[in-house]
Amino acid sequence: MNFPLSFNALAIEKPGSSVTLVRKSVETLEQDEVLIRVNYSSINKMDPLMAQVNLFQLPTPYVLGFDFSGEVVQAGGQDTFKGGDLVFGNTSIGGCFAEYLVAKQGAVLGRGRVPAQDASTFGIAYRTAYDCAVIAGDIGRHRGKTIYIAGAAGGVGHFATQIAKIHGLKVIGSAGKKNSLELLQNLGVDHILDYSHQDLVKEILNLTGGKGVDVVFDSTHSGDSYKVSTAVIASGGEYIRLGTPSQLKAFGIPDLTDVVEARGARLLFADGTQTEKLVAGLEQAVKWYEARQLKPLVTQVVPFDPAELQRAFEGFGAGTGKVVVRCGKE
């Protein structure tokens, strides 16, 4: 590959502006960097948010997209990857809604037999679910017990649901739309609740003989959902939260410590910092996929077009499976 390399990217000119098509370039590769031709990147909750507020203070125009699948074009100076390798991964500074991406070697993994479209959903949504359920929650300790997953049909939630089933837990999942409820059926959720017309607290307590569930995972960031999930945790149970108390405070997310502890339960926090375990979790995703135990449910594929990505941002939040952007040919 000859440098500099020029390519198209979908960018935000300034916070609050619509997505535009821009030209970006790569001047050279550092020793620990890998140049990737991007196939797909998925949309995560942070993308529409950062289109409005540049939380990470990225230089403008900034390109969003924090996970990817693709093909290695060139490696900077190491022999872990070579041209043509099929890979996936994530980046902490965006840049994935583009035809090419430069990623750090440590954030790139081989994707085995996982198709590009599915692999693009692992880097953030699956990684978050694994961090919460396995690293922070160690839910394998609760085999045979019951977990309530709020927003179980969402991007993170549908991965958390599958991980819980893999570890032998009985899953109670909630959703409120027809397609989301159907998705939960496809996932084999043990008890599916429709919050649009059911009293979730009453139903969950009935299902658990009045004692509540052993584990709760609620990644919805919804005040109404928190009222339910904190009310159904059993005494002696565990409530898994995404983010440390300081991180939650920085984003204005309610502190549930008092209400959870008042029920005799304890809070477990996933902070995204245990890099080696997270990498092992991403490697595990490939193994589970190849064993047909894990399957991303992609419900929308967005073309590589600024107007289409803008519409996807504006409509994001329906809470069903994963939405991916096709950035290039497979």
C-alpha positions as CSV (number, residue, x, y, z in Angstrom):
1,M,0.0,0.0,0.0
2,N,1.3,3.4,-1.0
3,F,0.9,6.3,1.4
4,P,-0.7,8.7,1.8
5,L,-4.0,6.9,1.4
6,S,-7.2,8.9,0.8
7,F,-10.7,7.5,1.4
8,N,-14.3,8.4,2.1
9,A,-15.7,8.7,5.6
10,L,-19.1,9.7,7.2
11,A,-18.4,12.5,9.6
12,I,-19.8,15.1,11.9
13,E,-18.5,18.6,10.9
14,K,-19.5,20.0,14.3
15,P,-21.6,18.7,17.2
16,G,-25.3,18.9,16.3
17,S,-24.7,19.0,12.5
18,S,-25.9,16.4,10.1
19,V,-23.7,13.6,8.9
20,T,-21.6,14.5,5.8
21,L,-19.3,12.7,3.4
22,V,-15.7,13.8,3.8
23,R,-12.3,12.7,2.6
24,K,-9.8,11.4,5.2
25,S,-6.3,10.3,4.7
26,V,-3.7,8.0,6.3
27,E,-0.1,9.4,6.0
28,T,1.8,6.4,7.5
29,L,1.5,3.5,9.9
30,E,3.2,3.2,13.3
31,Q,4.8,0.0,14.4
32,D,1.7,-1.0,16.5
33,E,-0.9,-0.1,14.0
34,V,-3.0,-2.0,11.5
35,L,-4.6,-0.6,8.4
36,I,-8.0,-2.2,7.8
37,R,-10.4,-2.0,4.9
38,V,-13.7,-1.8,6.8
39,N,-16.6,-4.0,5.8
40,Y,-19.2,-3.1,8.5
41,S,-19.4,-1.0,11.7
42,S,-22.4,-1.1,14.0
43,I,-24.3,1.8,15.5
44,N,-24.2,1.9,19.3
45,K,-25.9,4.2,21.8
46,M,-22.9,6.5,22.0
47,D,-23.0,7.3,18.3
48,P,-26.2,9.4,18.1
49,L,-25.2,10.9,21.4
50,M,-21.8,12.0,20.2
51,A,-23.3,13.3,17.0
52,Q,-24.9,15.9,19.3
53,V,-22.2,16.3,21.9
54,N,-18.5,15.6,21.2
55,L,-18.0,13.9,24.6
56,F,-14.5,12.7,23.7
57,Q,-13.4,16.1,22.2
58,L,-12.4,14.5,18.9
59,P,-10.9,16.8,16.3
60,T,-13.5,18.0,13.8
61,P,-14.8,16.8,11.5
62,Y,-15.0,13.6,13.5
63,V,-15.9,10.1,12.4
64,L,-18.0,8.0,14.7
65,G,-18.3,4.2,14.8
66,F,-16.5,2.4,17.6
67,D,-16.5,-1.2,16.4
68,F,-15.7,-2.8,13.1
69,S,-15.2,-5.9,10.9
70,G,-12.9,-5.9,7.9
71,E,-9.8,-7.1,6.1
72,V,-6.2,-6.3,7.0
73,V,-4.5,-4.3,4.2
74,Q,-1.2,-3.7,5.9
75,A,0.4,-4.0,9.3
76,G,2.8,-1.4,10.6
77,G,5.7,-3.4,11.8
78,Q,4.6,-6.6,13.5
79,D,3.8,-10.1,12.2
80,T,0.6,-10.9,14.1
81,F,-1.5,-9.9,11.1
82,K,-0.9,-9.9,7.4
83,G,-2.7,-8.5,4.4
84,G,-6.0,-10.4,3.7
85,D,-6.6,-11.5,7.3
86,L,-10.3,-11.2,8.3
87,V,-10.6,-9.3,11.6
88,F,-12.9,-7.4,13.9
89,G,-12.4,-5.2,16.9
90,N,-13.1,-1.8,18.5
91,T,-11.5,1.6,18.8
92,S,-11.8,4.2,21.6
93,I,-11.7,7.2,19.3
94,G,-14.3,6.3,16.6
95,G,-13.3,6.3,13.0
96,C,-15.1,3.2,11.9
97,F,-17.8,4.7,9.7
98,A,-15.3,4.9,6.9
99,E,-13.8,2.9,4.0
100,Y,-10.5,2.4,5.9
101,L,-9.5,2.5,9.5
102,V,-6.2,2.5,11.4
103,A,-6.5,0.5,14.6
104,K,-4.1,-0.5,17.4
105,Q,-2.9,-4.0,17.1
106,G,-4.1,-4.9,20.5
107,A,-7.7,-3.9,19.5
108,V,-7.8,-6.2,16.5
109,L,-8.7,-9.9,16.5
110,G,-9.1,-12.6,14.0
111,R,-12.8,-13.4,13.4
112,G,-12.5,-17.0,12.4
113,R,-15.7,-18.2,10.6
114,V,-17.8,-15.3,11.8
115,P,-19.3,-13.3,8.9
116,A,-18.3,-9.7,8.6
117,Q,-21.8,-8.4,9.3
118,D,-22.1,-10.3,12.6
119,A,-18.5,-9.7,13.7
120,S,-19.0,-5.9,13.5
121,T,-21.4,-6.1,16.5
122,F,-19.0,-7.7,18.9
123,G,-16.6,-4.8,19.6
124,I,-18.9,-2.7,21.7
125,A,-22.4,-4.2,22.4
126,Y,-21.2,-7.8,23.0
127,R,-18.1,-6.6,24.8
128,T,-20.3,-4.5,27.1
129,A,-22.6,-7.4,27.8
130,Y,-19.6,-9.7,28.5
131,D,-18.0,-7.1,30.8
132,C,-21.2,-6.8,32.8
133,A,-22.4,-10.5,32.9
134,V,-19.1,-12.4,33.1
135,I,-16.3,-10.1,34.3
136,A,-18.3,-8.0,36.8
137,G,-21.2,-10.3,37.5
138,D,-19.5,-13.8,37.2
139,I,-22.9,-15.1,36.5
140,G,-21.6,-18.7,36.1
141,R,-21.9,-18.8,39.9
142,H,-25.7,-18.5,39.5
143,R,-26.3,-21.5,37.2
144,G,-30.0,-22.6,37.7
145,K,-31.0,-19.3,39.2
146,T,-33.0,-16.4,37.7
147,I,-31.9,-13.2,36.1
148,Y,-34.1,-10.3,35.0
149,I,-32.7,-8.5,31.9
150,A,-34.4,-5.2,31.2
151,G,-34.3,-4.2,27.6
152,A,-33.4,-7.8,26.7
153,A,-34.1,-7.2,23.0
154,G,-31.7,-4.3,22.7
155,G,-28.1,-4.3,21.3
156,V,-26.4,-5.0,24.7
157,G,-29.5,-6.8,26.1
158,H,-29.8,-9.5,23.5
159,F,-26.1,-10.4,24.0
160,A,-26.5,-10.4,27.8
161,T,-29.6,-12.7,27.4
162,Q,-27.6,-15.2,25.3
163,I,-24.6,-15.1,27.7
164,A,-26.9,-15.8,30.6
165,K,-28.5,-18.7,28.8
166,I,-25.0,-20.1,28.0
167,H,-24.2,-20.0,31.7
168,G,-27.4,-21.9,32.6
169,L,-29.5,-19.1,34.1
170,K,-33.2,-18.8,33.7
171,V,-34.0,-15.5,31.9
172,I,-36.9,-13.1,32.5
173,G,-36.8,-10.5,29.7
174,S,-38.9,-7.5,29.0
175,A,-39.8,-5.6,25.8
176,G,-42.7,-3.5,24.6
177,K,-42.9,-3.8,20.8
178,K,-44.0,-6.7,18.6
179,N,-40.7,-7.2,16.9
180,S,-38.8,-7.0,20.2
181,L,-41.1,-9.6,21.8
182,E,-40.6,-11.9,18.7
183,L,-36.8,-11.4,19.0
184,L,-37.0,-12.6,22.7
185,Q,-38.9,-15.7,21.6
186,N,-36.2,-16.4,19.0
187,L,-33.6,-16.2,21.8
188,G,-35.4,-18.7,23.9
189,V,-36.1,-16.4,26.8
190,D,-37.7,-18.4,29.6
191,H,-40.3,-15.7,30.6
192,I,-41.2,-12.9,28.2
193,L,-42.9,-9.8,29.7
194,D,-44.6,-7.0,27.7
195,Y,-44.2,-3.8,29.6
196,S,-46.7,-2.0,27.3
197,H,-49.6,-3.7,29.1
198,Q,-48.2,-5.8,32.0
199,D,-47.3,-4.8,35.5
200,L,-43.7,-6.0,35.4
201,V,-43.1,-5.9,39.2
202,K,-46.2,-7.9,39.9
203,E,-45.4,-10.4,37.1
204,I,-41.8,-10.9,38.2
205,L,-42.6,-11.3,41.8
206,N,-45.3,-13.9,40.8
207,L,-42.8,-15.8,38.7
208,T,-40.3,-15.9,41.6
209,G,-42.7,-16.8,44.4
210,G,-42.6,-13.3,45.8
211,K,-38.9,-13.3,46.6
212,G,-37.6,-11.5,43.5
213,V,-34.8,-12.4,41.1
214,D,-31.3,-13.5,42.0
215,V,-29.6,-11.2,39.5
216,V,-30.6,-8.0,37.6
217,F,-29.0,-6.5,34.6
218,D,-30.5,-3.2,33.4
219,S,-28.6,-1.3,30.8
220,T,-31.6,0.8,29.5
221,H,-30.6,4.1,31.3
222,S,-34.4,4.6,31.7
223,G,-35.8,5.9,34.9
224,D,-39.0,3.9,34.5
225,S,-37.0,0.8,33.9
226,Y,-34.9,1.4,37.0
227,K,-38.0,1.6,39.1
228,V,-38.9,-1.9,38.0
229,S,-35.5,-3.5,38.1
230,T,-34.7,-2.2,41.6
231,A,-38.0,-3.3,42.9
232,V,-37.6,-7.0,41.9
233,I,-34.1,-7.8,43.1
234,A,-34.2,-10.4,45.9
235,S,-32.6,-10.0,49.3
236,G,-29.1,-11.3,48.9
237,G,-29.3,-10.8,45.1
238,E,-26.9,-8.9,42.8
239,Y,-27.6,-5.9,40.6
240,I,-25.1,-5.4,37.8
241,R,-24.5,-1.9,36.6
242,L,-22.5,-0.6,33.6
243,G,-20.1,2.0,34.8
244,T,-18.5,3.0,38.1
245,P,-20.4,5.4,40.4
246,S,-18.1,8.3,39.2
247,Q,-18.7,7.4,35.6
248,L,-22.5,7.2,36.1
249,K,-22.5,10.6,37.8
250,A,-20.5,12.2,35.0
251,F,-23.2,11.1,32.5
252,G,-26.1,12.1,34.8
253,I,-27.3,8.5,35.3
254,P,-29.1,7.9,38.7
255,D,-27.2,6.4,41.6
256,L,-29.2,3.3,42.7
257,T,-26.9,2.3,45.6
258,D,-29.3,3.3,48.4
259,V,-32.4,1.6,46.9
260,V,-30.6,-1.6,45.9
261,E,-28.9,-1.9,49.3
262,A,-32.1,-1.2,51.1
263,R,-33.5,-4.4,49.5
264,G,-30.6,-6.3,51.0
265,A,-28.9,-6.7,47.6
266,R,-25.5,-5.6,46.4
267,L,-24.3,-3.6,43.4
268,L,-21.6,-4.9,41.0
269,F,-20.0,-2.4,38.7
270,A,-18.5,-3.1,35.2
271,D,-16.0,-0.4,34.3
272,G,-14.5,-1.6,31.0
273,T,-10.9,-1.4,32.3
274,Q,-9.9,-5.1,32.5
275,T,-8.4,-5.2,29.0
276,E,-7.0,-8.7,29.1
277,K,-10.3,-10.2,30.2
278,L,-12.2,-8.2,27.6
279,V,-9.9,-9.4,24.8
280,A,-10.4,-13.0,26.1
281,G,-14.2,-12.3,26.0
282,L,-14.0,-11.2,22.4
283,E,-12.1,-14.4,21.5
284,Q,-14.8,-16.3,23.4
285,A,-17.4,-14.7,21.2
286,V,-15.9,-16.2,18.1
287,K,-15.8,-19.6,19.8
288,W,-19.5,-19.4,21.0
289,Y,-20.5,-18.2,17.5
290,E,-18.7,-21.1,15.8
291,A,-20.4,-23.5,18.3
292,R,-23.8,-21.9,17.4
293,Q,-24.3,-20.8,21.0
294,L,-24.2,-17.0,20.2
295,K,-25.8,-15.1,17.3
296,P,-26.0,-11.4,16.8
297,L,-29.4,-10.4,15.6
298,V,-28.9,-7.7,12.9
299,T,-32.2,-6.0,12.3
300,Q,-31.1,-3.2,9.9
301,V,-28.3,-2.7,7.5
302,V,-27.6,1.0,6.7
303,P,-25.9,1.9,3.3
304,F,-22.7,4.0,3.3
305,D,-24.5,7.3,2.7
306,P,-24.6,10.4,5.0
307,A,-28.4,10.9,4.7
308,E,-29.0,7.2,5.5
309,L,-26.7,7.3,8.5
310,Q,-28.4,10.5,9.7
311,R,-31.8,8.8,9.5
312,A,-30.5,5.8,11.4
313,F,-29.1,8.1,14.2
314,E,-32.5,9.9,14.4
315,G,-34.4,6.6,14.6
316,F,-32.0,4.8,16.9
317,G,-33.3,3.5,20.2
318,A,-36.1,1.2,19.1
319,G,-34.4,-1.4,21.2
320,T,-34.3,-4.4,18.8
321,G,-31.1,-6.2,18.0
322,K,-28.3,-4.5,16.2
323,V,-28.1,-1.9,13.4
324,V,-25.0,-2.0,11.2
325,V,-23.5,0.2,8.6
326,R,-22.1,-1.4,5.4
327,C,-18.9,0.6,4.8
328,G,-17.4,-1.5,2.0
329,K,-17.5,-4.7,0.0
330,E,-16.8,-8.0,1.8
